[in-house]
Structures are given as C-alpha cells and as structure tokens.
Amino acid sequence: MITLMKYTYLMEPEKVQEELDKLWNRYQSIINKTNPSWEEINEARALLFLTGQIYCEKIAVEAIERRLHILKVK
C-alpha cells in the first residue's frame, strides 16, 4: 500500500496499475483458498477496504486535486 501511495503521489499511472494488480492478486489468492486462516481473511478484508474505499475515494482523489494545476494535459 505504501508503494501504491508513492506512485500515486508521483503521478505514475502505469506503476499505480501494477501495484493495484499486485494487491488485487493477493486478495484473490486469499479468497480462492479452500480454507484460509483468520489472519488471511482479515488481510483480505483490509486489502478490499483500503483499495476500494480509502484509496479510490480519498487518497487518489486528493492526490489529483492537489496536483491538478500542474498537469499539462487535461
């Protein structure tokens, strides 16, 4: 998640996509297990909450808003 936030701050969309893919693949690997542990279930819940709620609705939006005035291409 820290790396994802770094690339969001640096406005590198390709790297952001790579990091999101890594987090999504980790989430998928946990939920596709036949018998995940309680810790893995909590990790999956945290990944879903952080990427789906916090990152998409707060971090990414605020990062873009702060740098909107310096973007060259609209």
C-alpha positions in Angstrom: 0.0 0.0 0.0 2.9 2.3 0.7 4.3 1.8 -2.7 0.9 2.4 -4.3 0.7 5.7 -2.4 4.2 6.6 -3.6 3.3 6.1 -7.2 0.0 8.0 -6.8 1.9 10.9 -5.4 4.4 10.8 -8.2 1.6 10.6 -10.7 2.8 7.4 -12.5 -0.3 5.6 -13.7 1.5 2.6 -15.1 3.1 1.9 -11.7 -0.1 2.6 -9.9 -1.8 0.0 -12.0 0.9 -2.6 -11.3 0.6 -2.0 -7.6 -3.2 -2.3 -7.7 -2.8 -5.5 -9.7 -0.5 -6.9 -7.0 -2.9 -6.1 -4.2 -5.8 -7.5 -6.2 -4.0 -10.7 -7.0 -3.1 -11.1 -3.3 -6.8 -10.6 -2.4 -7.8 -13.1 -5.0 -5.3 -15.7 -3.8 -6.7 -15.4 -0.2 -10.4 -15.7 -1.1 -9.8 -18.6 -3.6 -8.2 -20.7 -0.9 -10.4 -23.6 0.3 -9.6 -23.0 4.0 -8.0 -19.5 4.7 -6.8 -18.7 8.2 -8.4 -16.0 10.2 -5.4 -13.8 9.7 -5.7 -14.2 5.9 -9.4 -13.4 6.0 -8.6 -10.2 7.9 -5.8 -9.4 5.4 -8.3 -9.8 2.5 -10.8 -7.6 4.3 -8.2 -4.9 4.9 -7.0 -5.1 1.2 -10.5 -4.7 0.0 -11.3 -1.8 2.3 -8.0 0.1 1.7 -8.0 -0.2 -2.1 -11.8 0.0 -2.7 -12.8 2.6 -0.1 -9.8 4.6 1.3 -7.6 4.6 -1.8 -10.2 5.1 -4.5 -12.4 7.6 -2.7 -9.9 9.6 -0.7 -6.2 9.2 -1.4 -6.3 9.1 -5.3 -8.8 11.9 -5.5 -7.0 14.2 -3.1 -3.6 13.5 -4.8 -5.1 14.5 -8.2 -6.8 17.6 -6.7 -3.5 18.8 -5.2 -1.7 18.5 -8.5 -4.4 19.4 -10.9 -3.0 22.8 -11.5 0.4 21.4 -12.7 -0.9 18.8 -15.1 -0.1 19.7 -18.7 -2.7 17.5 -20.4 -6.3 17.9 -19.3 
